[in-house]
């Protein structure tokens, strides 16, 4: 189901990891997270969960929670389809994304 | 639908909340600007100031605990120096120049 969501893809020269970010368009930390990826020239995909239908969002959150055993808060990044990063703590993102 | 709010309406609202609670608005103008804009968007979408860093669960009743200032703000400001979305800061935290960071969402811990 997550595959059917309409993500926005951002091109970048850093393709070391596959990064997908579930974000809110209204959130300051989400904006910082995306800016962090831009600064480090990551290629990534993101979706603003507040801009999709409620039922779709609820289903997507349920799947993310079950798959990654983490409560969903935003930003919620999935690295290499296995490691979740919940919330934006720059040191954690740097460590996980190796920058 | 409730009357639409402007950015200035929301800025006034946030200033009043901060003043009443003894908090400081985040001095990072760009970050705070995003949150004020987000709150305004949420009011104009839902009819209430849903926290800009939380998503709606579909109704005012379901979102009641995360309408700004959220039910967890007082505890978060006391413990972490800022609320979940980092709009409101503890004055000494703001004065210290400490960095805001993502904090756990108490909404998820029930």
N, CA and C atoms of all chains as a GROMACS GRO file, in nm:
protein
  627
    1UNK      N    1   0.083  -0.121   0.000
    1UNK     CA    2   0.000   0.000   0.000
    1UNK      C    3   0.086   0.126   0.000
    2UNK      N    4   0.199   0.121   0.076
    2UNK     CA    5   0.286   0.238   0.080
    2UNK      C    6   0.341   0.270  -0.059
    3UNK      N    7   0.354   0.166  -0.140
    3UNK     CA    8   0.405   0.184  -0.276
    3UNK      C    9   0.310   0.264  -0.365
    4UNK      N   10   0.183   0.266  -0.328
    4UNK     CA   11   0.085   0.332  -0.414
    4UNK      C   12   0.069   0.481  -0.383
    5UNK      N   13   0.132   0.526  -0.274
    5UNK     CA   14   0.122   0.669  -0.240
    5UNK      C   15   0.199   0.752  -0.343
    6UNK      N   16   0.156   0.876  -0.357
    6UNK     CA   17   0.223   0.964  -0.455
    6UNK      C   18   0.331   1.048  -0.387
    7UNK      N   19   0.452   0.999  -0.399
    7UNK     CA   20   0.566   1.068  -0.338
    7UNK      C   21   0.622   1.173  -0.435
    8UNK      N   22   0.684   1.273  -0.377
    8UNK     CA   23   0.760   1.369  -0.458
    8UNK      C   24   0.905   1.326  -0.452
    9UNK      N   25   0.967   1.312  -0.568
    9UNK     CA   26   1.107   1.268  -0.568
    9UNK      C   27   1.198   1.389  -0.585
   10UNK      N   28   1.301   1.393  -0.501
   10UNK     CA   29   1.401   1.500  -0.509
   10UNK      C   30   1.531   1.436  -0.556
   11UNK      N   31   1.584   1.486  -0.665
   11UNK     CA   32   1.709   1.432  -0.718
   11UNK      C   33   1.827   1.481  -0.633
   12UNK      N   34   1.930   1.399  -0.626
   12UNK     CA   35   2.049   1.442  -0.552
   12UNK      C   36   2.164   1.351  -0.586
   13UNK      N   37   2.285   1.402  -0.565
   13UNK     CA   38   2.401   1.319  -0.603
   13UNK      C   39   2.434   1.216  -0.496
   14UNK      N   40   2.384   1.234  -0.374
   14UNK     CA   41   2.412   1.137  -0.267
   14UNK      C   42   2.304   1.028  -0.268
   15UNK      N   43   2.343   0.912  -0.320
   15UNK     CA   44   2.248   0.801  -0.331
   15UNK      C   45   2.291   0.685  -0.241
   16UNK      N   46   2.367   0.719  -0.137
   16UNK     CA   47   2.420   0.617  -0.047
   16UNK      C   48   2.308   0.538   0.020
   17UNK      N   49   2.197   0.606   0.048
   17UNK     CA   50   2.084   0.541   0.112
   17UNK      C   51   1.956   0.573   0.036
   18UNK      N   52   1.860   0.484   0.050
   18UNK     CA   53   1.726   0.514  -0.001
   18UNK      C   54   1.650   0.578   0.114
   19UNK      N   55   1.602   0.700   0.093
   19UNK     CA   56   1.537   0.773   0.202
   19UNK      C   57   1.396   0.814   0.159
   20UNK      N   58   1.300   0.776   0.241
   20UNK     CA   59   1.162   0.819   0.218
   20UNK      C   60   1.114   0.891   0.343
   21UNK      N   61   1.060   1.010   0.326
   21UNK     CA   62   1.019   1.089   0.442
   21UNK      C   63   0.867   1.112   0.439
   22UNK      N   64   0.804   1.076   0.548
   22UNK     CA   65   0.661   1.105   0.569
   22UNK      C   66   0.657   1.230   0.655
   23UNK      N   67   0.598   1.335   0.603
   23UNK     CA   68   0.609   1.466   0.669
   23UNK      C   69   0.474   1.536   0.672
   24UNK      N   70   0.472   1.648   0.744
   24UNK     CA   71   0.355   1.737   0.743
   24UNK      C   72   0.399   1.870   0.683
   25UNK      N   73   0.318   1.926   0.597
   25UNK     CA   74   0.356   2.051   0.530
   25UNK      C   75   0.358   2.168   0.627
   26UNK      N   76   0.297   2.150   0.744
   26UNK     CA   77   0.283   2.259   0.840
   26UNK      C   78   0.391   2.259   0.950
   27UNK      N   79   0.477   2.159   0.947
   27UNK     CA   80   0.564   2.130   1.062
   27UNK      C   81   0.706   2.184   1.044
   28UNK      N   82   0.756   2.255   1.144
   28UNK     CA   83   0.889   2.313   1.138
   28UNK      C   84   1.000   2.210   1.134
   29UNK      N   85   0.985   2.103   1.213
   29UNK     CA   86   1.089   2.000   1.215
   29UNK      C   87   1.092   1.921   1.083
   30UNK      N   88   0.975   1.906   1.022
   30UNK     CA   89   0.972   1.838   0.890
   30UNK      C   90   1.047   1.922   0.788
   31UNK      N   91   1.024   2.051   0.794
   31UNK     CA   92   1.092   2.141   0.700
   31UNK      C   93   1.243   2.134   0.721
   32UNK      N   94   1.284   2.130   0.847
   32UNK     CA   95   1.428   2.120   0.878
   32UNK      C   96   1.486   1.988   0.828
   33UNK      N   97   1.408   1.882   0.843
   33UNK     CA   98   1.455   1.750   0.799
   33UNK      C   99   1.478   1.749   0.648
   34UNK      N  100   1.383   1.803   0.574
   34UNK     CA  101   1.397   1.805   0.427
   34UNK      C  102   1.513   1.897   0.388
   35UNK      N  103   1.528   2.007   0.459
   35UNK     CA  104   1.640   2.098   0.430
   35UNK      C  105   1.774   2.030   0.458
   36UNK      N  106   1.776   1.947   0.563
   36UNK     CA  107   1.898   1.871   0.596
   36UNK      C  108   1.935   1.779   0.480
   37UNK      N  109   1.835   1.710   0.427
   37UNK     CA  110   1.861   1.619   0.314
   37UNK      C  111   1.909   1.697   0.192
   38UNK      N  112   1.849   1.814   0.171
   38UNK     CA  113   1.891   1.898   0.058
   38UNK      C  114   2.035   1.945   0.077
   39UNK      N  115   2.064   1.990   0.198
   39UNK     CA  116   2.200   2.040   0.226
   39UNK      C  117   2.306   1.933   0.199
   40UNK      N  118   2.271   1.809   0.234
   40UNK     CA  119   2.368   1.701   0.215
   40UNK      C  120   2.348   1.630   0.081
   41UNK      N  121   2.272   1.694  -0.004
   41UNK     CA  122   2.254   1.650  -0.144
   41UNK      C  123   2.202   1.507  -0.158
   42UNK      N  124   2.117   1.468  -0.067
   42UNK     CA  125   2.058   1.334  -0.077
   42UNK      C  126   1.952   1.329  -0.186
   43UNK      N  127   1.943   1.214  -0.248
   43UNK     CA  128   1.827   1.186  -0.332
   43UNK      C  129   1.724   1.123  -0.238
   44UNK      N  130   1.602   1.170  -0.242
   44UNK     CA  131   1.502   1.116  -0.151
   44UNK      C  132   1.361   1.139  -0.205
   45UNK      N  133   1.267   1.073  -0.141
   45UNK     CA  134   1.127   1.093  -0.175
   45UNK      C  135   1.054   1.138  -0.049
   46UNK      N  136   0.953   1.220  -0.065
   46UNK     CA  137   0.875   1.260   0.052
   46UNK      C  138   0.728   1.273   0.015
   47UNK      N  139   0.648   1.269   0.119
   47UNK     CA  140   0.504   1.290   0.099
   47UNK      C  141   0.451   1.369   0.217
   48UNK      N  142   0.366   1.466   0.189
   48UNK     CA  143   0.301   1.541   0.296
   48UNK      C  144   0.172   1.468   0.332
   49UNK      N  145   0.174   1.411   0.451
   49UNK     CA  146   0.063   1.325   0.493
   49UNK      C  147  -0.064   1.404   0.525
   50UNK      N  148  -0.048   1.536   0.546
   50UNK     CA  149  -0.166   1.619   0.572
   50UNK      C  150  -0.235   1.659   0.442
   51UNK      N  151  -0.179   1.618   0.330
   51UNK     CA  152  -0.238   1.656   0.202
   51UNK      C  153  -0.299   1.537   0.128
   52UNK      N  154  -0.308   1.423   0.197
   52UNK     CA  155  -0.371   1.306   0.135
   52UNK      C  156  -0.499   1.274   0.212
   53UNK      N  157  -0.590   1.197   0.153
   53UNK     CA  158  -0.716   1.168   0.223
   53UNK      C  159  -0.692   1.102   0.359
   54UNK      N  160  -0.778   1.135   0.454
   54UNK     CA  161  -0.765   1.086   0.591
   54UNK      C  162  -0.756   0.933   0.598
   55UNK      N  163  -0.840   0.864   0.522
   55UNK     CA  164  -0.840   0.718   0.527
   55UNK      C  165  -0.708   0.661   0.478
   56UNK      N  166  -0.656   0.722   0.372
   56UNK     CA  167  -0.528   0.676   0.316
   56UNK      C  168  -0.417   0.698   0.418
   57UNK      N  169  -0.418   0.816   0.479
   57UNK     CA  170  -0.316   0.849   0.578
   57UNK      C  171  -0.322   0.754   0.697
   58UNK      N  172  -0.443   0.729   0.744
   58UNK     CA  173  -0.460   0.642   0.861
   58UNK      C  174  -0.407   0.502   0.830
   59UNK      N  175  -0.436   0.453   0.712
   59UNK     CA  176  -0.390   0.321   0.670
   59UNK      C  177  -0.237   0.319   0.659
   60UNK      N  178  -0.182   0.424   0.599
   60UNK     CA  179  -0.036   0.430   0.582
   60UNK      C  180   0.033   0.433   0.719
   61UNK      N  181  -0.021   0.511   0.813
   61UNK     CA  182   0.039   0.517   0.946
   61UNK      C  183   0.034   0.382   1.016
   62UNK      N  184  -0.077   0.313   0.996
   62UNK     CA  185  -0.092   0.181   1.059
   62UNK      C  186   0.015   0.085   1.006
   63UNK      N  187   0.034   0.090   0.875
   63UNK     CA  188   0.133   0.001   0.813
   63UNK      C  189   0.274   0.036   0.860
   64UNK      N  190   0.304   0.166   0.866
   64UNK     CA  191   0.437   0.209   0.911
   64UNK      C  192   0.462   0.164   1.055
   65UNK      N  193   0.360   0.181   1.138
   65UNK     CA  194   0.374   0.144   1.278
   65UNK      C  195   0.400  -0.007   1.293
   66UNK      N  196   0.325  -0.086   1.217
   66UNK     CA  197   0.341  -0.231   1.226
   66UNK      C  198   0.475  -0.277   1.169
   67UNK      N  199   0.512  -0.216   1.058
   67UNK     CA  200   0.635  -0.259   0.991
   67UNK      C  201   0.760  -0.222   1.070
   68UNK      N  202   0.760  -0.101   1.128
   68UNK     CA  203   0.883  -0.054   1.193
   68UNK      C  204   0.874  -0.054   1.346
   69UNK      N  205   0.761  -0.104   1.397
   69UNK     CA  206   0.744  -0.114   1.544
   69UNK      C  207   0.772   0.019   1.613
   70UNK      N  208   0.721   0.125   1.553
   70UNK     CA  209   0.742   0.260   1.606
   70UNK      C  210   0.613   0.338   1.592
   71UNK      N  211   0.580   0.415   1.695
   71UNK     CA  212   0.469   0.508   1.680
   71UNK      C  213   0.508   0.610   1.574
   72UNK      N  214   0.410   0.650   1.495
   72UNK     CA  215   0.441   0.744   1.388
   72UNK      C  216   0.424   0.888   1.437
   73UNK      N  217   0.533   0.962   1.429
   73UNK     CA  218   0.531   1.107   1.453
   73UNK      C  219   0.609   1.166   1.336
   74UNK      N  220   0.596   1.295   1.316
   74UNK     CA  221   0.654   1.354   1.196
   74UNK      C  222   0.768   1.449   1.229
   75UNK      N  223   0.874   1.451   1.148
   75UNK     CA  224   0.894   1.368   1.030
   75UNK      C  225   0.923   1.222   1.067
   76UNK      N  226   0.881   1.131   0.980
   76UNK     CA  227   0.908   0.989   0.996
   76UNK      C  228   0.982   0.946   0.869
   77UNK      N  229   1.111   0.918   0.883
   77UNK     CA  230   1.190   0.880   0.766
   77UNK      C  231   1.218   0.731   0.769
   78UNK      N  232   1.216   0.669   0.653
   78UNK     CA  233   1.252   0.528   0.643
   78UNK      C  234   1.380   0.521   0.558
   79UNK      N  235   1.484   0.465   0.619
   79UNK     CA  236   1.613   0.458   0.552
   79UNK      C  237   1.636   0.314   0.505
   80UNK      N  238   1.663   0.300   0.378
   80UNK     CA  239   1.691   0.170   0.317
   80UNK      C  240   1.580   0.068   0.346
   81UNK      N  241   1.460   0.116   0.356
   81UNK     CA  242   1.341   0.033   0.377
   81UNK      C  243   1.348  -0.051   0.504
   82UNK      N  244   1.436  -0.013   0.597
   82UNK     CA  245   1.443  -0.093   0.718
   82UNK      C  246   1.459  -0.012   0.847
   83UNK      N  247   1.524   0.104   0.837
   83UNK     CA  248   1.550   0.177   0.961
   83UNK      C  249   1.468   0.306   0.969
   84UNK      N  250   1.384   0.318   1.072
   84UNK     CA  251   1.305   0.441   1.085
   84UNK      C  252   1.380   0.549   1.164
   85UNK      N  253   1.358   0.672   1.124
   85UNK     CA  254   1.407   0.787   1.202
   85UNK      C  255   1.282   0.867   1.237
   86UNK      N  256   1.253   0.878   1.366
   86UNK     CA  257   1.130   0.945   1.406
   86UNK      C  258   1.162   1.078   1.471
   87UNK      N  259   1.104   1.184   1.417
   87UNK     CA  260   1.135   1.318   1.466
   87UNK      C  261   1.269   1.362   1.409
   88UNK      N  262   1.295   1.492   1.415
   88UNK     CA  263   1.422   1.538   1.360
   88UNK      C  264   1.519   1.575   1.471
   89UNK      N  265   1.615   1.484   1.491
   89UNK     CA  266   1.727   1.511   1.581
   89UNK      C  267   1.849   1.499   1.491
   90UNK      N  268   1.910   1.613   1.462
   90UNK     CA  269   2.011   1.616   1.357
   90UNK      C  270   2.123   1.514   1.380
   91UNK      N  271   2.166   1.497   1.504
   91UNK     CA  272   2.275   1.403   1.532
   91UNK      C  273   2.235   1.261   1.491
   92UNK      N  274   2.111   1.224   1.516
   92UNK     CA  275   2.064   1.090   1.479
   92UNK      C  276   2.060   1.073   1.327
   93UNK      N  277   2.012   1.176   1.260
   93UNK     CA  278   2.004   1.169   1.113
   93UNK      C  279   2.145   1.161   1.053
   94UNK      N  280   2.238   1.237   1.112
   94UNK     CA  281   2.376   1.235   1.062
   94UNK      C  282   2.437   1.096   1.079
   95UNK      N  283   2.411   1.038   1.195
   95UNK     CA  284   2.470   0.907   1.223
   95UNK      C  285   2.411   0.802   1.129
   96UNK      N  286   2.280   0.800   1.120
   96UNK     CA  287   2.215   0.697   1.038
   96UNK      C  288   2.247   0.715   0.889
   97UNK      N  289   2.253   0.839   0.847
   97UNK     CA  290   2.274   0.865   0.704
   97UNK      C  291   2.423   0.884   0.670
   98UNK      N  292   2.507   0.868   0.772
   98UNK     CA  293   2.653   0.872   0.751
   98UNK      C  294   2.702   1.003   0.688
   99UNK      N  295   2.665   1.114   0.750
   99UNK     CA  296   2.718   1.242   0.701
   99UNK      C  297   2.792   1.313   0.815
  100UNK      N  298  -1.819   2.627   0.892
  100UNK     CA  299  -1.675   2.648   0.909
  100UNK      C  300  -1.652   2.781   0.980
  101UNK      N  301  -1.560   2.778   1.075
  101UNK     CA  302  -1.529   2.901   1.149
  101UNK      C  303  -1.467   3.004   1.056
  102UNK      N  304  -1.470   3.129   1.100
  102UNK     CA  305  -1.410   3.237   1.021
  102UNK      C  306  -1.263   3.207   0.991
  103UNK      N  307  -1.220   3.245   0.874
  103UNK     CA  308  -1.081   3.222   0.836
  103UNK      C  309  -0.987   3.310   0.920
  104UNK      N  310  -0.870   3.257   0.947
  104UNK     CA  311  -0.769   3.333   1.022
  104UNK      C  312  -0.656   3.377   0.930
  105UNK      N  313  -0.597   3.489   0.965
  105UNK     CA  314  -0.480   3.536   0.892
  105UNK      C  315  -0.355   3.502   0.974
  106UNK      N  316  -0.240   3.515   0.909
  106UNK     CA  317  -0.113   3.495   0.978
  106UNK      C  318  -0.104   3.588   1.100
  107UNK      N  319  -0.149   3.710   1.082
  107UNK     CA  320  -0.143   3.806   1.192
  107UNK      C  321  -0.234   3.766   1.308
  108UNK      N  322  -0.352   3.713   1.275
  108UNK     CA  323  -0.442   3.661   1.380
  108UNK      C  324  -0.370   3.555   1.462
  109UNK      N  325  -0.304   3.465   1.391
  109UNK     CA  326  -0.239   3.352   1.458
  109UNK      C  327  -0.119   3.399   1.539
  110UNK      N  328  -0.046   3.494   1.483
  110UNK     CA  329   0.070   3.547   1.556
  110UNK      C  330   0.024   3.610   1.688
  111UNK      N  331  -0.089   3.682   1.682
  111UNK     CA  332  -0.144   3.744   1.804
  111UNK      C  333  -0.185   3.636   1.903
  112UNK      N  334  -0.251   3.532   1.852
  112UNK     CA  335  -0.295   3.421   1.936
  112UNK      C  336  -0.175   3.358   2.008
  113UNK      N  337  -0.072   3.326   1.931
  113UNK     CA  338   0.046   3.259   1.989
  113UNK      C  339   0.113   3.350   2.092
  114UNK      N  340   0.119   3.478   2.062
  114UNK     CA  341   0.178   3.573   2.156
  114UNK      C  342   0.101   3.579   2.286
  115UNK      N  343  -0.031   3.573   2.275
  115UNK     CA  344  -0.115   3.577   2.396
  115UNK      C  345  -0.098   3.449   2.478
  116UNK      N  346  -0.090   3.335   2.410
  116UNK     CA  347  -0.071   3.208   2.481
  116UNK      C  348   0.062   3.212   2.555
  117UNK      N  349   0.166   3.254   2.485
  117UNK     CA  350   0.300   3.257   2.546
  117UNK      C  351   0.299   3.348   2.669
  118UNK      N  352   0.239   3.463   2.652
  118UNK     CA  353   0.237   3.560   2.761
  118UNK      C  354   0.161   3.506   2.881
  119UNK      N  355   0.046   3.444   2.854
  119UNK     CA  356  -0.037   3.391   2.962
  119UNK      C  357   0.032   3.277   3.037
  120UNK      N  358   0.105   3.195   2.963
  120UNK     CA  359   0.167   3.077   3.024
  120UNK      C  360   0.307   3.105   3.082
  121UNK      N  361   0.360   3.224   3.052
  121UNK     CA  362   0.495   3.252   3.098
  121UNK      C  363   0.600   3.187   3.010
  122UNK      N  364   0.566   3.165   2.884
  122UNK     CA  365   0.660   3.106   2.789
  122UNK      C  366   0.712   3.215   2.696
  123UNK      N  367   0.810   3.179   2.614
  123UNK     CA  368   0.865   3.270   2.514
  123UNK      C  369   0.841   3.209   2.377
  124UNK      N  370   0.804   3.291   2.282
  124UNK     CA  371   0.793   3.237   2.146
  124UNK      C  372   0.934   3.206   2.096
  125UNK      N  373   0.946   3.100   2.018
  125UNK     CA  374   1.076   3.062   1.962
  125UNK      C  375   1.138   3.183   1.890
  126UNK      N  376   1.259   3.223   1.931
  126UNK     CA  377   1.320   3.342   1.870
  126UNK      C  378   1.369   3.321   1.726
  127UNK      N  379   1.370   3.196   1.681
  127UNK     CA  380   1.410   3.169   1.542
  127UNK      C  381   1.293   3.209   1.451
  128UNK      N  382   1.306   3.327   1.392
  128UNK     CA  383   1.193   3.385   1.318
  128UNK      C  384   1.148   3.296   1.202
  129UNK      N  385   1.242   3.232   1.136
  129UNK     CA  386   1.203   3.149   1.021
  129UNK      C  387   1.126   3.024   1.068
  130UNK      N  388   1.178   2.961   1.172
  130UNK     CA  389   1.113   2.842   1.226
  130UNK      C  390   0.973   2.876   1.278
  131UNK      N  391   0.967   2.985   1.357
  131UNK     CA  392   0.838   3.027   1.412
  131UNK      C  393   0.742   3.067   1.301
  132UNK      N  394   0.795   3.130   1.198
  132UNK     CA  395   0.711   3.168   1.084
  132UNK      C  396   0.646   3.047   1.020
  133UNK      N  397   0.722   2.938   1.007
  133UNK     CA  398   0.666   2.814   0.951
  133UNK      C  399   0.552   2.763   1.039
  134UNK      N  400   0.573   2.768   1.171
  134UNK     CA  401   0.472   2.717   1.263
  134UNK      C  402   0.346   2.804   1.264
  135UNK      N  403   0.366   2.934   1.261
  135UNK     CA  404   0.252   3.027   1.260
  135UNK      C  405   0.171   3.005   1.131
  136UNK      N  406   0.244   2.989   1.023
  136UNK     CA  407   0.178   2.962   0.895
  136UNK      C  408   0.104   2.828   0.900
  137UNK      N  409   0.170   2.729   0.961
  137UNK     CA  410   0.109   2.596   0.973
  137UNK      C  411  -0.016   2.598   1.059
  138UNK      N  412  -0.009   2.670   1.170
  138UNK     CA  413  -0.127   2.683   1.257
  138UNK      C  414  -0.242   2.751   1.182
  139UNK      N  415  -0.206   2.853   1.107
  139UNK     CA  416  -0.309   2.925   1.030
  139UNK      C  417  -0.373   2.832   0.927
  140UNK      N  418  -0.289   2.757   0.859
  140UNK     CA  419  -0.340   2.658   0.761
  140UNK      C  420  -0.434   2.561   0.830
  141UNK      N  421  -0.392   2.513   0.947
  141UNK     CA  422  -0.475   2.415   1.017
  141UNK      C  423  -0.608   2.474   1.062
  142UNK      N  424  -0.605   2.598   1.111
  142UNK     CA  425  -0.732   2.662   1.149
  142UNK      C  426  -0.824   2.669   1.026
  143UNK      N  427  -0.767   2.713   0.917
  143UNK     CA  428  -0.850   2.733   0.797
  143UNK      C  429  -0.893   2.601   0.733
  144UNK      N  430  -0.823   2.493   0.767
  144UNK     CA  431  -0.863   2.360   0.719
  144UNK      C  432  -0.968   2.297   0.810
  145UNK      N  433  -0.940   2.302   0.940
  145UNK     CA  434  -1.017   2.222   1.036
  145UNK      C  435  -1.109   2.304   1.127
  146UNK      N  436  -1.081   2.434   1.138
  146UNK     CA  437  -1.162   2.516   1.227
  146UNK      C  438  -1.108   2.525   1.368
  147UNK      N  439  -0.988   2.476   1.388
  147UNK     CA  440  -0.922   2.488   1.518
  147UNK      C  441  -0.771   2.480   1.496
  148UNK      N  442  -0.698   2.529   1.598
  148UNK     CA  443  -0.553   2.536   1.586
  148UNK      C  444  -0.488   2.401   1.619
  149UNK      N  445  -0.503   2.307   1.529
  149UNK     CA  446  -0.434   2.179   1.546
  149UNK      C  447  -0.283   2.206   1.547
  150UNK      N  448  -0.211   2.143   1.639
  150UNK     CA  449  -0.065   2.156   1.643
  150UNK      C  450  -0.008   2.134   1.502
  151UNK      N  451   0.081   2.222   1.457
  151UNK     CA  452   0.132   2.208   1.320
  151UNK      C  453   0.219   2.084   1.299
  152UNK      N  454   0.264   2.023   1.410
  152UNK     CA  455   0.350   1.905   1.397
  152UNK      C  456   0.275   1.775   1.429
  153UNK      N  457   0.142   1.786   1.442
  153UNK     CA  458   0.062   1.665   1.458
  153UNK      C  459  -0.040   1.661   1.344
  154UNK      N  460  -0.082   1.540   1.311
  154UNK     CA  461  -0.183   1.524   1.206
  154UNK      C  462  -0.319   1.501   1.270
  155UNK      N  463  -0.422   1.539   1.196
  155UNK     CA  464  -0.556   1.524   1.249
  155UNK      C  465  -0.599   1.376   1.254
  156UNK      N  466  -0.679   1.345   1.352
  156UNK     CA  467  -0.739   1.212   1.355
  156UNK      C  468  -0.883   1.219   1.307
  157UNK      N  469  -0.922   1.332   1.254
  157UNK     CA  470  -1.049   1.339   1.183
  157UNK      C  471  -1.158   1.425   1.243
  158UNK      N  472  -1.142   1.466   1.369
  158UNK     CA  473  -1.245   1.550   1.430
  158UNK      C  474  -1.186   1.632   1.544
  159UNK      N  475  -1.256   1.737   1.579
  159UNK     CA  476  -1.213   1.820   1.691
  159UNK      C  477  -1.204   1.737   1.820
  160UNK      N  478  -1.300   1.647   1.837
  160UNK     CA  479  -1.301   1.564   1.959
  160UNK      C  480  -1.175   1.477   1.964
  161UNK      N  481  -1.144   1.413   1.852
  161UNK     CA  482  -1.027   1.324   1.849
  161UNK      C  483  -0.896   1.402   1.863
  162UNK      N  484  -0.899   1.527   1.818
  162UNK     CA  485  -0.777   1.608   1.822
  162UNK      C  486  -0.768   1.697   1.946
  163UNK      N  487  -0.865   1.685   2.035
  163UNK     CA  488  -0.876   1.780   2.146
  163UNK      C  489  -0.746   1.799   2.223
  164UNK      N  490  -0.670   1.691   2.242
  164UNK     CA  491  -0.549   1.702   2.324
  164UNK      C  492  -0.435   1.773   2.252
  165UNK      N  493  -0.447   1.789   2.120
  165UNK     CA  494  -0.336   1.849   2.045
  165UNK      C  495  -0.376   1.979   1.976
  166UNK      N  496  -0.478   2.044   2.032
  166UNK     CA  497  -0.512   2.177   1.985
  166UNK      C  498  -0.426   2.276   2.064
  167UNK      N  499  -0.363   2.366   1.992
  167UNK     CA  500  -0.265   2.459   2.050
  167UNK      C  501  -0.330   2.556   2.150
  168UNK      N  502  -0.273   2.575   2.269
  168UNK     CA  503  -0.158   2.505   2.324
  168UNK      C  504  -0.199   2.364   2.367
  169UNK      N  505  -0.123   2.265   2.325
  169UNK     CA  506  -0.166   2.126   2.346
  169UNK      C  507  -0.160   2.088   2.493
  170UNK      N  508  -0.226   1.979   2.523
  170UNK     CA  509  -0.237   1.932   2.662
  170UNK      C  510  -0.101   1.896   2.722
  171UNK      N  511  -0.003   1.870   2.635
  171UNK     CA  512   0.127   1.822   2.681
  171UNK      C  513   0.232   1.934   2.689
  172UNK      N  514   0.192   2.053   2.644
  172UNK     CA  515   0.291   2.161   2.630
  172UNK      C  516   0.356   2.197   2.762
  173UNK      N  517   0.275   2.209   2.867
  173UNK     CA  518   0.330   2.251   2.996
  173UNK      C  519   0.439   2.153   3.042
  174UNK      N  520   0.408   2.023   3.030
  174UNK     CA  521   0.501   1.920   3.074
  174UNK      C  522   0.627   1.919   2.985
  175UNK      N  523   0.606   1.933   2.854
  175UNK     CA  524   0.719   1.931   2.761
  175UNK      C  525   0.809   2.053   2.780
  176UNK      N  526   0.747   2.169   2.797
  176UNK     CA  527   0.826   2.291   2.818
  176UNK      C  528   0.909   2.276   2.945
  177UNK      N  529   0.848   2.220   3.048
  177UNK     CA  530   0.920   2.201   3.174
  177UNK      C  531   1.035   2.101   3.157
  178UNK      N  532   1.009   1.990   3.088
  178UNK     CA  533   1.110   1.885   3.079
  178UNK      C  534   1.215   1.910   2.972
  179UNK      N  535   1.170   1.952   2.854
  179UNK     CA  536   1.263   1.965   2.741
  179UNK      C  537   1.303   2.109   2.708
  180UNK      N  538   1.231   2.204   2.768
  180UNK     CA  539   1.261   2.344   2.737
  180UNK      C  540   1.174   2.400   2.626
  181UNK      N  541   1.103   2.312   2.559
  181UNK     CA  542   1.011   2.360   2.454
  181UNK      C  543   0.899   2.259   2.433
  182UNK      N  544   0.791   2.309   2.372
  182UNK     CA  545   0.678   2.220   2.345
  182UNK      C  546   0.710   2.131   2.224
  183UNK      N  547   0.620   2.042   2.190
  183UNK     CA  548   0.645   1.942   2.086
  183UNK      C  549   0.686   2.004   1.952
  184UNK      N  550   0.616   2.108   1.914
  184UNK     CA  551   0.647   2.170   1.783
  184UNK      C  552   0.752   2.279   1.795
  185UNK      N  553   0.790   2.313   1.921
  185UNK     CA  554   0.893   2.414   1.950
  185UNK      C  555   0.850   2.557   1.916
  186UNK      N  556   0.722   2.582   1.924
  186UNK     CA  557   0.675   2.721   1.911
  186UNK      C  558   0.697   2.794   2.044
  187UNK      N  559   0.669   2.724   2.154
  187UNK     CA  560   0.681   2.784   2.287
  187UNK      C  561   0.804   2.729   2.359
  188UNK      N  562   0.881   2.821   2.415
  188UNK     CA  563   1.004   2.783   2.485
  188UNK      C  564   0.998   2.830   2.630
  189UNK      N  565   1.068   2.757   2.716
  189UNK     CA  566   1.086   2.804   2.853
  189UNK      C  567   1.183   2.922   2.845
  190UNK      N  568   1.153   3.033   2.912
  190UNK     CA  569   1.237   3.153   2.896
  190UNK      C  570   1.386   3.128   2.918
  191UNK      N  571   1.422   3.049   3.019
  191UNK     CA  572   1.566   3.028   3.043
  191UNK      C  573   1.627   2.943   2.933
  192UNK      N  574   1.547   2.852   2.875
  192UNK     CA  575   1.596   2.771   2.763
  192UNK      C  576   1.622   2.862   2.643
  193UNK      N  577   1.528   2.953   2.618
  193UNK     CA  578   1.543   3.045   2.505
  193UNK      C  579   1.666   3.134   2.526
  194UNK      N  580   1.684   3.181   2.648
  194UNK     CA  581   1.796   3.271   2.678
  194UNK      C  582   1.930   3.199   2.665
  195UNK      N  583   1.930   3.068   2.690
  195UNK     CA  584   2.055   2.993   2.687
  195UNK      C  585   2.102   2.966   2.544
  196UNK      N  586   2.012   2.984   2.448
  196UNK     CA  587   2.049   2.957   2.308
  196UNK      C  588   2.057   2.808   2.279
  197UNK      N  589   2.004   2.724   2.369
  197UNK     CA  590   2.007   2.579   2.347
  197UNK      C  591   1.932   2.543   2.220
  198UNK      N  592   1.973   2.432   2.162
  198UNK     CA  593   1.913   2.390   2.034
  198UNK      C  594   1.783   2.313   2.057
  199UNK      N  595   1.680   2.347   1.981
  199UNK     CA  596   1.556   2.269   1.987
  199UNK      C  597   1.578   2.138   1.911
  200UNK      N  598   1.505   2.036   1.951
  200UNK     CA  599   1.518   1.906   1.883
  200UNK      C  600   1.387   1.832   1.891
  201UNK      N  601   1.370   1.734   1.802
  201UNK     CA  602   1.250   1.652   1.807
  201UNK      C  603   1.239   1.584   1.942
  202UNK      N  604   1.122   1.585   2.003
  202UNK     CA  605   1.102   1.520   2.133
  202UNK      C  606   0.990   1.416   2.119
  203UNK      N  607   0.984   1.320   2.211
  203UNK     CA  608   0.878   1.218   2.200
  203UNK      C  609   0.739   1.281   2.209
  204UNK      N  610   0.646   1.223   2.137
  204UNK     CA  611   0.509   1.275   2.138
  204UNK      C  612   0.431   1.208   2.250
  205UNK      N  613   0.395   1.284   2.351
  205UNK     CA  614   0.319   1.227   2.463
  205UNK      C  615   0.181   1.180   2.419
  206UNK      N  616   0.135   1.232   2.306
  206UNK     CA  617   0.005   1.188   2.255
  206UNK      C  618   0.007   1.037   2.230
  207UNK      N  619   0.123   0.989   2.183
  207UNK     CA  620   0.135   0.846   2.151
  207UNK      C  621   0.149   0.760   2.274
  208UNK      N  622   0.189   0.823   2.386
  208UNK     CA  623   0.206   0.740   2.505
  208UNK      C  624   0.079   0.736   2.587
  209UNK      N  625  -0.030   0.781   2.525
  209UNK     CA  626  -0.160   0.767   2.586
  209UNK      C  627  -0.191   0.880   2.680
   0.00000   0.00000   0.00000
